[in-house]
Amino acid sequence: MQTSVIKATSLHKTVSTNQENLTILKNINLEINKGESVAIVGTSGAGKSTLMTLLAGLDTPSEGEVELLGNSLSQLDDEARAVIRSESVGFVFQSFLLIPSLSALDNVTLPCLLKGEPENKQRATELLESVGLGHRINHSPAQLSGGEQQRVALARAFMIEPKILFADEPTGNLDQKTAAKVIEQLFELNKKYGTTLVLVTHDMSLAAKCDRTLTIQAGQLEDQ
């Protein structure tokens, strides 16, 4: 039996500008099962990243409901949602979001500190080795290339063994060759840990690597 780890029901997202109310998403219904890899694709401005932030509980919908790992997010306050994220959810963004003053190793152990746990430097080292950066653990982000920084961000995302990994345009800032390497490592880590992957991308070749593709057009999900 399939277990859904993300469920969205009748999601709408409207933002108010000075002149008008702008509808970004309308009537989104979807379910993502445990261990599944799902790509969310669509043109720029279609609402892909907004949908991801709602599914991850980083933002709240104007209407509708999101269930994340069995928790109805509208029933939780910001703090309770943050606890779910720190314990069970990993993120990889287009901008690598590494702390410039920390070494690669300390960037990877950061999620431990956010959870209030001791830093597991052995696990962090193993993760960096698994993405080919065992020789760079003491380097700061400024000493690493873009591709290396994104691989540090990948290792960091898997530090807490997340049940769900959200990746928003993870190769957007990388050249094609580097992007291919990062993606290969993303899927390898994902397979190894049995993580559910939600990937926002405009790259159809990347989307094709996922089990399923959801297309957003003008704020609505197209029928699959």
Backbone as ProteinMPNN parsed JSONL, in Angstrom:
{"seq_chain_A": "MQTSVIKATSLHKTVSTNQENLTILKNINLEINKGESVAIVGTSGAGKSTLMTLLAGLDTPSEGEVELLGNSLSQLDDEARAVIRSESVGFVFQSFLLIPSLSALDNVTLPCLLKGEPENKQRATELLESVGLGHRINHSPAQLSGGEQQRVALARAFMIEPKILFADEPTGNLDQKTAAKVIEQLFELNKKYGTTLVLVTHDMSLAAKCDRTLTIQAGQLEDQ", "coords_chain_A": {"N_chain_A": [[0.84, -1.201, 0.0], [0.51, 2.212, -0.854], [1.952, 4.976, 0.795], [1.045, 8.233, 1.42], [3.106, 11.079, 1.641], [3.012, 13.711, 1.238], [0.296, 15.796, 0.799], [-1.863, 17.767, -1.016], [-4.721, 19.769, -0.967], [-7.118, 21.416, -2.777], [-5.574, 23.842, -3.087], [-4.969, 27.306, -2.984], [-3.265, 30.278, -3.832], [-2.982, 33.599, -3.257], [-1.706, 36.831, -3.737], [-1.569, 40.156, -2.47], [-1.126, 43.064, -4.265], [-0.334, 46.578, -4.634], [-2.209, 47.493, -6.468], [-3.927, 45.324, -7.076], [-5.353, 41.996, -6.497], [-3.341, 39.241, -6.89], [-3.446, 36.147, -8.392], [-1.578, 33.36, -7.769], [-1.479, 30.57, -7.564], [-4.005, 28.169, -8.293], [-6.525, 26.079, -7.141], [-5.032, 23.591, -6.613], [-4.479, 20.181, -6.488], [-2.871, 17.425, -5.186], [-0.95, 14.407, -4.62], [1.829, 12.941, -3.08], [3.806, 10.122, -2.888], [5.503, 8.078, -0.435], [8.982, 7.768, -0.862], [8.902, 8.358, -3.527], [9.982, 10.071, -6.53], [9.409, 13.236, -7.683], [8.972, 15.571, -10.234], [8.41, 19.036, -10.531], [7.367, 20.991, -13.039], [7.414, 23.78, -15.375], [6.879, 26.961, -16.988], [8.847, 29.952, -16.406], [7.673, 31.795, -13.662], [5.314, 30.421, -13.49], [4.486, 29.409, -11.087], [5.817, 27.397, -9.767], [7.882, 27.425, -7.719], [6.507, 28.708, -5.701], [4.54, 26.804, -5.136], [6.188, 24.774, -4.127], [7.135, 26.004, -1.751], [4.799, 26.123, -0.297], [4.114, 23.399, -0.013], [6.217, 22.582, 1.553], [5.713, 23.872, 3.864], [6.83, 26.347, 4.27], [5.523, 28.557, 3.647], [2.142, 29.825, 3.837], [-0.992, 28.734, 2.459], [-3.542, 30.682, 0.704], [-6.019, 29.596, 0.557], [-7.231, 26.241, 1.194], [-5.502, 23.108, 1.934], [-2.537, 21.628, 3.261], [-1.011, 18.56, 3.835], [1.718, 17.368, 5.525], [3.823, 14.762, 5.928], [1.799, 13.493, 7.365], [0.907, 15.504, 9.004], [-1.376, 18.102, 9.444], [-0.826, 21.11, 8.113], [-2.052, 23.58, 8.488], [-3.034, 23.473, 10.993], [-0.948, 23.902, 12.631], [1.43, 26.021, 14.351], [3.997, 28.468, 13.406], [6.329, 27.658, 14.705], [5.953, 24.931, 15.282], [5.781, 23.935, 12.708], [8.352, 24.505, 11.862], [9.798, 22.733, 13.435], [9.097, 20.232, 12.34], [10.3, 20.544, 9.849], [13.034, 20.788, 10.566], [13.54, 18.294, 11.562], [12.798, 16.393, 9.634], [12.934, 17.215, 6.963], [14.769, 18.083, 4.07], [16.584, 20.609, 2.217], [17.547, 21.885, -0.966], [18.741, 24.568, -2.709], [18.765, 26.851, -5.555], [20.577, 28.962, -5.188], [23.343, 28.47, -3.221], [23.413, 28.871, -0.482], [25.309, 28.594, 1.609], [27.153, 29.021, 4.688], [29.419, 31.582, 4.745], [31.601, 31.881, 6.522], [32.112, 29.417, 7.563], [33.68, 26.159, 7.408], [33.526, 23.608, 4.801], [32.876, 21.197, 6.077], [31.761, 22.104, 8.523], [29.58, 23.5, 7.552], [28.049, 21.373, 6.649], [27.44, 20.038, 9.003], [25.722, 21.755, 10.191], [22.785, 21.385, 10.265], [22.559, 19.641, 12.457], [23.109, 21.258, 14.675], [20.969, 23.002, 14.465], [18.951, 21.312, 15.136], [19.543, 20.972, 17.711], [21.324, 19.001, 18.414], [24.362, 17.05, 19.035], [27.207, 17.715, 16.915], [27.64, 15.589, 14.219], [30.403, 14.739, 13.102], [31.662, 12.68, 11.828], [29.706, 11.47, 10.211], [29.168, 13.661, 8.577], [31.606, 13.924, 7.262], [31.665, 11.504, 5.845], [29.474, 11.914, 4.145], [30.399, 14.089, 2.636], [32.545, 12.841, 1.422], [31.114, 11.038, -0.125], [30.054, 12.684, -2.066], [32.275, 13.315, -3.424], [34.031, 15.109, -2.194], [35.848, 14.697, -0.169], [38.447, 15.589, 0.157], [38.21, 18.263, 0.544], [37.209, 19.141, 2.91], [37.939, 21.031, 4.83], [37.88, 23.433, 3.565], [36.698, 26.751, 2.906], [33.532, 28.11, 1.677], [34.242, 30.114, -0.21], [36.562, 29.158, -1.27], [35.791, 27.16, -2.905], [34.485, 25.815, -5.979], [31.484, 26.664, -7.901], [30.066, 24.281, -8.465], [31.17, 22.583, -6.553], [30.338, 23.86, -4.224], [27.586, 23.461, -4.429], [27.496, 20.729, -4.124], [28.345, 20.489, -1.504], [26.115, 21.647, -0.324], [24.253, 19.697, -0.98], [25.204, 17.491, 0.491], [24.805, 18.553, 3.025], [22.007, 18.699, 3.039], [21.313, 16.04, 3.272], [22.157, 15.406, 5.751], [20.54, 15.074, 8.054], [19.243, 12.779, 7.44], [16.793, 13.129, 5.793], [13.236, 12.678, 5.47], [11.92, 13.744, 3.388], [13.08, 15.467, 0.537], [13.358, 18.661, -0.719], [14.097, 20.205, -3.703], [14.995, 23.082, -5.307], [15.374, 24.193, -8.416], [18.08, 23.033, -8.499], [20.334, 22.951, -10.091], [20.522, 25.326, -11.341], [22.457, 27.366, -11.29], [24.686, 26.272, -12.428], [27.124, 25.033, -14.818], [26.554, 22.882, -17.691], [27.972, 20.406, -17.596], [28.889, 20.246, -14.938], [26.441, 20.383, -13.666], [25.291, 17.953, -14.459], [26.835, 16.151, -13.023], [26.253, 16.844, -10.362], [23.53, 16.248, -10.291], [23.536, 13.503, -10.727], [24.716, 12.694, -8.341], [22.81, 13.601, -6.554], [20.596, 11.93, -7.111], [21.738, 9.473, -6.519], [22.28, 9.659, -3.721], [19.697, 10.021, -2.901], [18.502, 7.607, -3.561], [19.97, 5.88, -1.969], [19.189, 6.63, 0.628], [16.461, 6.396, 0.521], [14.772, 8.566, 0.258], [11.987, 10.792, -0.203], [11.637, 12.69, -3.065], [11.158, 15.979, -4.114], [11.285, 17.926, -6.824], [11.894, 20.994, -8.216], [12.028, 22.305, -11.39], [13.088, 23.701, -14.579], [14.213, 22.249, -16.412], [13.81, 19.831, -18.658], [15.136, 17.422, -19.187], [16.2, 16.766, -16.778], [13.885, 16.517, -15.248], [12.895, 14.24, -16.423], [14.273, 12.219, -15.207], [12.956, 11.68, -12.917], [10.32, 9.851, -11.158], [7.843, 10.786, -11.813], [6.165, 13.524, -13.406], [4.908, 16.718, -12.742], [3.091, 19.262, -14.222], [2.927, 22.742, -14.159], [0.85, 25.271, -15.255], [0.263, 28.562, -15.709], [-0.443, 28.782, -12.975], [-2.014, 26.567, -12.481], [-2.39, 23.003, -12.153], [-1.606, 20.874, -14.773], [-3.476, 18.237, -16.32], [-2.309, 14.95, -15.892]], "CA_chain_A": [[0.0, 0.0, 0.0], [1.27, 3.461, -0.955], [1.701, 5.947, 1.861], [1.354, 9.573, 0.917], [3.848, 11.893, 2.622], [2.581, 15.091, 0.97], [-1.024, 15.846, 0.166], [-2.396, 19.128, -1.132], [-6.133, 19.755, -1.324], [-7.729, 22.717, -3.147], [-4.668, 24.933, -2.716], [-4.972, 28.579, -3.708], [-2.357, 31.282, -3.261], [-3.208, 34.931, -3.812], [-0.962, 37.888, -3.034], [-2.107, 41.489, -2.74], [-0.199, 44.146, -4.621], [-1.012, 47.868, -4.416], [-3.346, 47.68, -7.379], [-4.866, 44.215, -7.302], [-5.003, 40.688, -5.96], [-2.721, 38.433, -7.938], [-3.564, 34.717, -8.098], [-0.373, 32.65, -8.222], [-1.866, 29.159, -7.708], [-5.437, 27.957, -8.062], [-7.107, 24.736, -7.063], [-4.019, 22.536, -6.781], [-4.687, 18.936, -5.734], [-1.848, 16.43, -5.542], [-0.457, 13.513, -3.574], [3.153, 12.396, -3.375], [3.974, 8.95, -2.03], [6.801, 7.818, 0.21], [10.03, 7.211, -1.716], [8.704, 8.747, -4.917], [10.649, 11.299, -6.974], [8.438, 13.977, -8.488], [9.446, 16.858, -10.762], [7.4, 20.061, -10.803], [7.925, 21.766, -14.148], [6.569, 24.843, -15.893], [7.663, 28.115, -17.411], [9.185, 30.896, -15.351], [6.497, 32.544, -13.215], [4.104, 29.588, -13.51], [4.071, 29.107, -9.715], [6.503, 26.18, -9.281], [8.566, 27.632, -6.436], [5.457, 29.015, -4.709], [3.949, 25.521, -4.739], [7.14, 24.073, -3.264], [7.186, 26.619, -0.416], [3.556, 25.738, 0.406], [4.197, 21.966, 0.33], [7.232, 22.422, 2.606], [5.309, 24.605, 5.063], [7.595, 27.593, 4.409], [4.535, 29.62, 3.444], [0.792, 29.286, 4.039], [-1.875, 29.025, 1.322], [-4.687, 31.565, 0.944], [-7.101, 28.632, 0.821], [-6.818, 24.862, 0.971], [-4.811, 22.405, 3.015], [-1.373, 20.782, 2.958], [-0.59, 17.597, 4.856], [3.127, 17.019, 5.356], [4.153, 13.643, 6.829], [0.648, 13.214, 8.233], [0.547, 16.683, 9.811], [-2.124, 19.141, 8.759], [0.008, 22.279, 8.406], [-2.847, 24.745, 8.922], [-3.31, 23.313, 12.428], [0.304, 24.108, 13.377], [2.011, 27.365, 14.281], [5.292, 28.527, 12.71], [7.342, 26.911, 15.451], [5.707, 23.491, 15.092], [6.162, 23.616, 11.319], [9.829, 24.546, 11.805], [10.297, 21.488, 14.058], [8.956, 19.162, 11.336], [11.337, 20.738, 8.819], [14.393, 20.529, 11.071], [13.703, 16.86, 11.865], [12.427, 15.438, 8.578], [12.918, 17.775, 5.614], [16.014, 18.685, 3.587], [16.391, 21.565, 1.123], [18.669, 22.318, -1.801], [18.249, 25.69, -3.51], [19.615, 27.281, -6.677], [21.711, 29.645, -4.541], [23.774, 27.345, -2.375], [23.079, 29.222, 0.907], [26.302, 28.123, 2.585], [27.638, 30.082, 5.577], [30.77, 31.862, 4.216], [32.672, 31.804, 7.529], [32.275, 28.03, 8.027], [34.277, 25.201, 6.465], [32.571, 22.69, 4.182], [32.441, 20.244, 7.11], [30.871, 22.764, 9.486], [28.321, 23.774, 6.853], [27.278, 20.131, 6.565], [26.932, 19.647, 10.341], [24.806, 22.793, 10.669], [21.455, 20.897, 10.654], [22.629, 19.041, 13.804], [23.0, 22.356, 15.632], [19.605, 23.53, 14.385], [18.098, 20.358, 15.856], [19.989, 20.906, 19.108], [22.041, 17.736, 18.615], [25.807, 17.189, 18.823], [27.611, 17.637, 15.505], [28.134, 14.272, 13.835], [31.41, 15.074, 12.082], [31.983, 11.475, 11.056], [28.686, 11.346, 9.16], [29.361, 14.778, 7.639], [32.781, 13.586, 6.448], [31.251, 10.431, 4.924], [28.616, 12.512, 3.119], [31.257, 14.872, 1.738], [33.291, 11.861, 0.605], [30.193, 10.421, -1.098], [29.866, 13.605, -3.191], [33.589, 13.555, -4.019], [34.695, 16.277, -1.607], [36.572, 14.308, 1.038], [39.71, 16.336, 0.245], [37.919, 19.696, 0.641], [36.332, 19.345, 4.078], [38.318, 22.209, 5.624], [37.843, 24.629, 2.728], [35.516, 27.614, 3.05], [32.813, 28.216, 0.402], [34.961, 30.981, -1.161], [37.656, 28.381, -1.878], [35.188, 26.077, -3.683], [33.78, 26.222, -7.205], [30.025, 26.608, -7.776], [29.642, 22.882, -8.408], [31.574, 22.029, -5.248], [29.451, 24.435, -3.2], [26.275, 22.814, -4.503], [27.655, 19.375, -3.584], [28.338, 20.67, -0.035], [24.704, 21.878, 0.029], [23.611, 18.375, -1.083], [25.627, 16.709, 1.665], [24.126, 19.153, 4.18], [20.585, 18.351, 2.98], [21.131, 14.64, 3.687], [22.772, 15.234, 7.077], [19.565, 14.591, 9.054], [18.502, 11.699, 6.788], [15.428, 13.646, 5.665], [12.226, 11.826, 4.836], [11.582, 14.431, 2.135], [14.04, 16.482, 0.089], [12.871, 19.624, -1.694], [15.209, 20.811, -4.452], [14.446, 24.127, -6.175], [16.355, 24.521, -9.474], [19.379, 22.798, -7.853], [21.465, 23.098, -11.018], [20.282, 26.581, -12.061], [23.654, 28.213, -11.371], [25.843, 25.441, -12.8], [27.237, 24.691, -16.241], [25.914, 21.598, -18.01], [28.775, 19.26, -17.163], [28.849, 20.234, -13.468], [25.05, 20.085, -13.307], [25.066, 16.514, -14.652], [27.497, 15.451, -11.921], [25.485, 17.114, -9.135], [22.259, 15.52, -10.392], [23.861, 12.08, -10.528], [24.935, 12.488, -6.907], [21.52, 13.808, -5.88], [19.776, 10.721, -7.237], [22.416, 8.382, -5.789], [22.013, 9.844, -2.29], [18.263, 9.844, -2.715], [18.234, 6.166, -3.618], [20.618, 5.268, -0.811], [18.454, 6.907, 1.863], [15.028, 6.177, 0.328], [14.104, 9.842, 0.496], [11.019, 11.283, -1.185], [12.251, 13.858, -3.697], [10.308, 16.915, -4.864], [12.281, 18.681, -7.567], [11.365, 22.064, -9.061], [13.015, 22.545, -12.438], [12.572, 23.985, -15.927], [15.047, 21.386, -17.254], [13.004, 18.627, -18.905], [15.96, 16.204, -19.125], [16.31, 16.48, -15.348], [12.552, 16.049, -14.837], [12.696, 12.884, -16.963], [14.905, 11.241, -14.304], [12.036, 11.436, -11.791], [9.254, 8.864, -11.401], [6.619, 11.435, -12.267], [6.299, 14.964, -13.646], [3.701, 17.54, -12.629], [3.303, 20.502, -14.98], [2.099, 23.878, -13.752], [0.655, 26.244, -16.315], [-0.525, 29.698, -15.216], [-0.953, 28.568, -11.624], [-2.849, 25.365, -12.348], [-1.751, 21.741, -12.543], [-2.176, 20.247, -15.976], [-3.778, 16.816, -16.132], [-1.172, 14.101, -16.308]], "C_chain_A": [[0.881, 1.26, 0.0], [0.926, 4.377, 0.218], [2.009, 7.327, 1.322], [2.036, 10.373, 2.027], [3.547, 13.379, 2.425], [1.219, 15.016, 0.285], [-1.496, 17.288, 0.16], [-3.827, 19.038, -1.628], [-6.616, 21.177, -1.564], [-6.867, 23.911, -2.75], [-4.847, 26.14, -3.619], [-3.941, 29.479, -3.044], [-2.57, 32.603, -4.008], [-2.345, 35.916, -3.043], [-1.543, 39.241, -3.427], [-0.978, 42.429, -3.123], [-0.969, 45.447, -4.388], [-2.288, 47.972, -5.236], [-4.389, 46.569, -7.303], [-4.462, 42.981, -6.498], [-4.498, 39.821, -7.107], [-2.827, 36.965, -7.541], [-2.349, 33.992, -8.665], [-0.682, 31.17, -8.457], [-3.369, 29.035, -7.508], [-5.817, 26.486, -8.157], [-6.123, 23.606, -7.373], [-4.365, 21.353, -5.885], [-3.604, 17.954, -6.154], [-1.505, 15.57, -4.33], [0.895, 12.973, -4.017], [3.422, 11.284, -2.368], [5.394, 8.81, -1.506], [7.776, 7.196, -0.79], [9.943, 7.612, -3.177], [9.578, 9.96, -5.261], [9.727, 11.988, -7.985], [9.051, 15.298, -8.933], [8.247, 17.777, -10.949], [7.99, 20.979, -11.861], [6.92, 22.821, -14.611], [7.442, 26.019, -16.255], [7.954, 29.008, -16.208], [7.937, 31.688, -14.972], [5.215, 31.732, -13.178], [3.598, 29.259, -12.104], [4.764, 27.908, -9.097], [7.091, 26.365, -7.879], [7.563, 27.966, -5.33], [4.825, 27.723, -4.21], [4.889, 24.776, -3.8], [7.152, 24.672, -1.855], [5.926, 26.29, 0.386], [3.631, 24.283, 0.868], [5.165, 21.736, 1.488], [6.852, 23.15, 3.902], [6.132, 25.855, 5.312], [6.679, 28.805, 4.24], [3.156, 28.988, 3.626], [-0.095, 29.649, 2.855], [-2.962, 30.022, 1.704], [-5.922, 30.726, 1.245], [-6.533, 27.241, 0.601], [-5.936, 24.335, 2.096], [-3.622, 21.625, 2.484], [-1.148, 19.852, 4.137], [0.84, 17.199, 4.536], [3.466, 15.963, 6.394], [3.047, 13.42, 7.858], [0.215, 14.372, 9.108], [-0.211, 17.69, 8.959], [-1.484, 20.487, 9.105], [-0.794, 23.479, 8.907], [-3.166, 24.679, 10.413], [-2.08, 23.647, 13.288], [0.754, 25.555, 13.297], [3.392, 27.293, 13.607], [6.338, 27.644, 13.378], [7.191, 25.402, 15.226], [6.062, 23.064, 13.667], [7.682, 23.576, 11.179], [10.428, 23.273, 12.395], [10.217, 20.334, 13.057], [10.059, 19.29, 10.285], [12.718, 20.364, 9.343], [14.624, 19.039, 11.306], [13.566, 15.962, 10.642], [12.573, 15.926, 7.151], [14.276, 18.385, 5.273], [15.714, 19.613, 2.417], [17.693, 21.762, 0.35], [18.108, 23.399, -2.729], [19.236, 26.014, -4.633], [20.827, 28.059, -6.157], [22.094, 28.753, -3.364], [23.505, 27.577, -0.883], [24.028, 28.597, 1.932], [26.718, 29.309, 3.455], [29.108, 30.368, 5.222], [31.89, 31.645, 5.23], [32.941, 30.373, 7.999], [32.948, 27.173, 6.956], [33.171, 24.344, 5.85], [32.001, 21.737, 5.235], [31.438, 20.886, 8.071], [29.553, 23.196, 8.847], [27.431, 22.533, 6.826], [26.709, 19.734, 7.93], [25.926, 20.664, 10.896], [23.413, 22.275, 11.06], [21.432, 20.229, 12.034], [22.41, 20.132, 14.853], [21.584, 22.908, 15.65], [18.612, 22.608, 15.096], [18.457, 20.279, 17.334], [20.707, 19.607, 19.434], [23.545, 17.969, 18.478], [26.147, 17.037, 17.337], [28.187, 16.252, 15.216], [29.143, 14.454, 12.693], [31.792, 13.859, 11.238], [30.99, 11.306, 9.904], [28.867, 12.441, 8.11], [30.538, 14.487, 6.697], [32.413, 12.52, 5.417], [30.38, 10.989, 3.789], [29.438, 13.333, 2.126], [32.094, 13.946, 0.851], [32.381, 11.283, -0.478], [29.881, 11.362, -2.264], [31.217, 14.065, -3.757], [34.343, 14.741, -3.443], [35.444, 15.953, -0.312], [37.85, 15.111, 1.254], [39.476, 17.834, 0.461], [37.184, 20.049, 1.932], [36.678, 20.597, 4.879], [38.31, 23.502, 4.817], [36.582, 25.441, 3.018], [34.809, 27.699, 1.699], [33.556, 29.049, -0.648], [36.081, 30.233, -1.887], [37.131, 27.258, -2.776], [34.529, 26.634, -4.941], [32.271, 26.14, -6.958], [29.518, 25.176, -7.634], [29.985, 22.238, -7.074], [30.678, 22.572, -4.134], [28.082, 23.751, -3.218], [26.348, 21.389, -3.967], [27.747, 19.416, -2.05], [26.883, 20.851, 0.432], [23.916, 20.562, -0.022], [23.923, 17.53, 0.142], [24.904, 17.225, 2.916], [22.65, 18.731, 4.216], [20.327, 16.934, 3.471], [21.654, 14.372, 5.1], [21.793, 14.634, 8.092], [18.777, 13.383, 8.545], [17.046, 12.097, 6.604], [14.487, 12.625, 5.042], [11.846, 12.415, 3.478], [12.69, 15.426, 1.809], [13.362, 17.348, -0.963], [14.076, 20.262, -2.385], [14.62, 21.806, -5.45], [15.522, 24.583, -7.153], [17.783, 24.26, -8.98], [20.579, 22.962, -8.772], [21.395, 24.422, -11.778], [21.516, 27.442, -12.233], [24.882, 27.467, -11.879], [25.901, 25.221, -14.309], [26.776, 23.246, -16.439], [26.662, 20.39, -17.442], [28.726, 19.121, -15.631], [27.457, 19.845, -12.987], [24.791, 18.58, -13.387], [25.659, 15.724, -13.485], [26.708, 15.614, -10.614], [24.189, 16.302, -9.132], [22.471, 14.021, -10.15], [24.016, 11.792, -9.026], [23.655, 12.674, -6.104], [20.693, 12.533, -5.925], [20.405, 9.521, -6.528], [22.126, 8.458, -4.293], [20.547, 9.566, -1.993], [17.891, 8.366, -2.647], [18.768, 5.483, -2.354], [19.783, 5.436, 0.459], [16.941, 6.749, 1.732], [14.189, 7.415, 0.572], [13.041, 10.102, -0.574], [11.592, 12.577, -1.746], [11.203, 14.682, -4.437], [11.249, 17.929, -5.503], [11.589, 19.719, -8.444], [12.419, 22.38, -10.115], [12.335, 22.991, -13.732], [13.32, 23.102, -16.933], [14.337, 20.038, -17.464], [13.824, 17.34, -18.849], [16.158, 15.783, -17.668], [14.984, 15.92, -14.827], [12.331, 14.595, -15.257], [13.322, 11.811, -16.075], [13.991, 10.884, -13.128], [10.964, 10.42, -12.177], [8.061, 9.502, -12.113], [6.87, 12.925, -12.454], [4.947, 15.641, -13.516], [3.988, 18.86, -13.331], [2.353, 21.586, -14.48], [2.058, 24.878, -14.904], [-0.246, 27.341, -15.76], [-1.214, 29.385, -13.877], [-1.833, 27.344, -11.421], [-2.073, 24.137, -12.789], [-2.415, 21.216, -13.794], [-2.441, 18.785, -15.692], [-2.621, 15.989, -16.656], [-1.646, 13.075, -17.316]], "O_chain_A": [[1.856, 1.357, 0.746], [-0.239, 4.53, 0.584], [3.106, 7.571, 0.822], [1.613, 10.354, 3.182], [3.788, 14.199, 3.311], [1.025, 14.27, -0.675], [-1.525, 17.949, 1.198], [-4.118, 18.323, -2.587], [-6.537, 22.032, -0.683], [-7.356, 24.87, -2.154], [-4.874, 26.024, -4.844], [-3.769, 29.44, -1.826], [-2.363, 32.698, -5.218], [-2.264, 35.839, -1.817], [-1.956, 39.445, -4.569], [0.004, 42.571, -2.394], [-2.132, 45.414, -3.986], [-3.311, 48.471, -4.766], [-5.585, 46.822, -7.445], [-3.385, 42.928, -5.904], [-5.144, 39.691, -8.147], [-2.353, 36.576, -6.473], [-2.113, 34.001, -9.873], [-0.208, 30.581, -9.429], [-3.944, 29.712, -6.656], [-5.48, 25.777, -9.104], [-6.346, 22.786, -8.263], [-4.526, 21.505, -4.674], [-3.436, 17.68, -7.343], [-1.737, 15.952, -3.183], [1.083, 12.599, -5.174], [3.285, 11.474, -1.159], [6.345, 9.354, -2.066], [7.448, 6.228, -1.476], [10.806, 7.25, -3.977], [9.878, 10.779, -4.392], [9.326, 11.404, -8.992], [9.583, 16.051, -8.118], [7.205, 17.363, -11.457], [8.986, 21.662, -11.619], [5.735, 22.759, -14.281], [8.611, 26.074, -15.874], [7.378, 28.836, -15.133], [7.226, 32.192, -15.842], [4.148, 32.266, -12.875], [2.44, 28.88, -11.929], [4.364, 27.44, -8.031], [6.836, 25.57, -6.975], [7.735, 27.567, -4.178], [4.597, 27.559, -3.011], [4.452, 24.213, -2.797], [7.176, 23.932, -0.871], [5.98, 26.188, 1.612], [3.258, 23.965, 1.997], [4.977, 20.829, 2.3], [7.561, 23.063, 4.904], [6.145, 26.378, 6.426], [7.015, 29.921, 4.635], [3.016, 27.766, 3.577], [0.026, 30.742, 2.302], [-3.27, 30.191, 2.884], [-6.757, 31.092, 2.073], [-5.515, 27.061, -0.068], [-5.664, 25.03, 3.076], [-3.68, 21.035, 1.405], [-1.098, 20.287, 5.288], [1.143, 16.752, 3.429], [3.406, 16.224, 7.595], [3.304, 13.193, 9.041], [-0.741, 14.247, 9.874], [0.25, 18.084, 7.888], [-1.581, 20.954, 10.24], [-0.277, 24.302, 9.663], [-3.521, 25.685, 11.026], [-2.163, 23.673, 14.516], [0.5, 26.239, 12.306], [3.885, 26.213, 13.283], [7.126, 26.972, 12.712], [8.173, 24.693, 15.008], [6.579, 21.968, 13.449], [8.231, 22.729, 10.475], [11.451, 22.786, 11.912], [11.158, 19.549, 12.936], [10.67, 18.301, 9.88], [13.488, 19.701, 8.649], [15.761, 18.569, 11.257], [14.151, 14.88, 10.607], [12.365, 15.156, 6.213], [14.861, 19.11, 6.078], [14.721, 19.435, 1.711], [18.782, 21.8, 0.924], [17.129, 23.174, -3.441], [20.367, 25.528, -4.659], [21.952, 27.854, -6.613], [21.227, 28.332, -2.598], [23.384, 26.626, -0.112], [23.599, 28.131, 2.988], [26.646, 30.459, 3.022], [29.956, 29.49, 5.381], [33.001, 31.269, 4.857], [33.889, 30.136, 8.749], [32.808, 27.426, 5.759], [32.031, 24.351, 6.314], [30.794, 21.5, 5.279], [30.404, 20.299, 8.392], [28.525, 23.253, 9.522], [26.211, 22.631, 6.963], [25.622, 19.16, 8.007], [25.347, 20.444, 11.96], [22.894, 22.686, 12.099], [20.402, 20.246, 12.709], [21.634, 19.96, 15.793], [21.054, 23.242, 16.71], [17.577, 23.053, 15.591], [17.776, 19.614, 18.116], [20.707, 19.159, 20.58], [23.968, 18.959, 17.882], [25.464, 16.326, 16.601], [29.113, 15.804, 15.892], [28.811, 14.344, 11.512], [32.193, 13.993, 10.082], [31.381, 11.035, 8.768], [28.739, 12.193, 6.911], [30.475, 14.765, 5.499], [32.802, 12.618, 4.253], [30.523, 10.595, 2.631], [29.2, 13.278, 0.92], [32.32, 14.236, -0.324], [32.815, 11.064, -1.609], [29.487, 10.902, -3.336], [31.297, 15.065, -4.471], [35.198, 15.32, -4.114], [35.648, 16.825, 0.532], [38.289, 15.297, 2.389], [40.437, 18.598, 0.553], [36.603, 21.128, 2.041], [35.809, 21.168, 5.537], [38.693, 24.554, 5.329], [35.532, 24.883, 3.336], [35.416, 27.392, 0.673], [33.509, 28.733, -1.836], [36.495, 30.623, -2.978], [37.913, 26.494, -3.342], [34.073, 27.778, -4.964], [31.831, 25.613, -5.936], [28.659, 24.887, -6.801], [29.208, 21.454, -6.529], [30.305, 21.841, -3.216], [27.492, 23.492, -2.169], [25.369, 20.887, -3.415], [27.285, 18.495, -1.374], [26.472, 20.286, 1.446], [23.021, 20.339, 0.793], [23.034, 16.934, 0.75], [24.452, 16.444, 3.754], [22.108, 18.441, 5.282], [19.264, 16.645, 4.018], [21.597, 13.241, 5.583], [22.174, 13.783, 8.896], [17.768, 13.002, 9.137], [16.156, 11.48, 7.189], [14.885, 11.819, 4.201], [11.499, 11.69, 2.546], [13.178, 16.138, 2.686], [12.857, 16.847, -1.968], [14.967, 20.795, -1.725], [13.844, 21.429, -6.328], [16.466, 25.275, -6.771], [18.619, 25.162, -9.03], [21.71, 23.097, -8.305], [22.126, 24.619, -12.749], [21.624, 28.176, -13.215], [26.0, 27.971, -11.773], [24.877, 25.222, -14.991], [26.629, 22.491, -15.479], [26.058, 19.475, -16.883], [28.546, 18.024, -15.103], [27.305, 19.083, -12.032], [24.158, 18.001, -12.504], [25.065, 14.753, -13.015], [26.519, 14.657, -9.863], [23.798, 15.742, -8.108], [21.686, 13.369, -9.462], [23.519, 10.789, -8.515], [23.436, 11.995, -5.101], [20.151, 12.1, -4.908], [19.699, 8.661, -6.002], [21.771, 7.458, -3.669], [20.203, 8.961, -0.978], [17.095, 7.935, -1.813], [18.108, 4.631, -1.758], [19.677, 4.513, 1.266], [16.212, 6.942, 2.704], [13.049, 7.334, 1.03], [13.191, 9.676, -1.719], [11.988, 13.463, -0.989], [10.46, 14.164, -5.271], [11.923, 18.691, -4.81], [10.79, 19.369, -9.313], [13.565, 22.686, -9.784], [11.16, 22.7, -13.958], [13.097, 23.191, -18.14], [14.277, 19.213, -16.552], [13.293, 16.283, -18.508], [16.269, 14.595, -17.364], [14.97, 14.96, -14.056], [11.676, 13.823, -14.557], [12.96, 10.637, -16.164], [14.229, 9.899, -12.43], [10.73, 10.161, -13.357], [7.367, 8.859, -12.901], [7.686, 13.518, -11.748], [3.96, 15.199, -14.104], [5.005, 19.502, -13.069], [1.142, 21.38, -14.388], [3.089, 25.273, -15.448], [-1.389, 27.079, -15.383], [-2.393, 29.681, -13.678], [-2.338, 27.108, -10.323], [-1.218, 24.206, -13.671], [-3.641, 21.123, -13.867], [-1.721, 18.157, -14.915], [-2.038, 16.277, -17.701], [-0.851, 12.265, -17.793]]}, "name": "protein", "num_of_chains": 1, "seq": "MQTSVIKATSLHKTVSTNQENLTILKNINLEINKGESVAIVGTSGAGKSTLMTLLAGLDTPSEGEVELLGNSLSQLDDEARAVIRSESVGFVFQSFLLIPSLSALDNVTLPCLLKGEPENKQRATELLESVGLGHRINHSPAQLSGGEQQRVALARAFMIEPKILFADEPTGNLDQKTAAKVIEQLFELNKKYGTTLVLVTHDMSLAAKCDRTLTIQAGQLEDQ"}
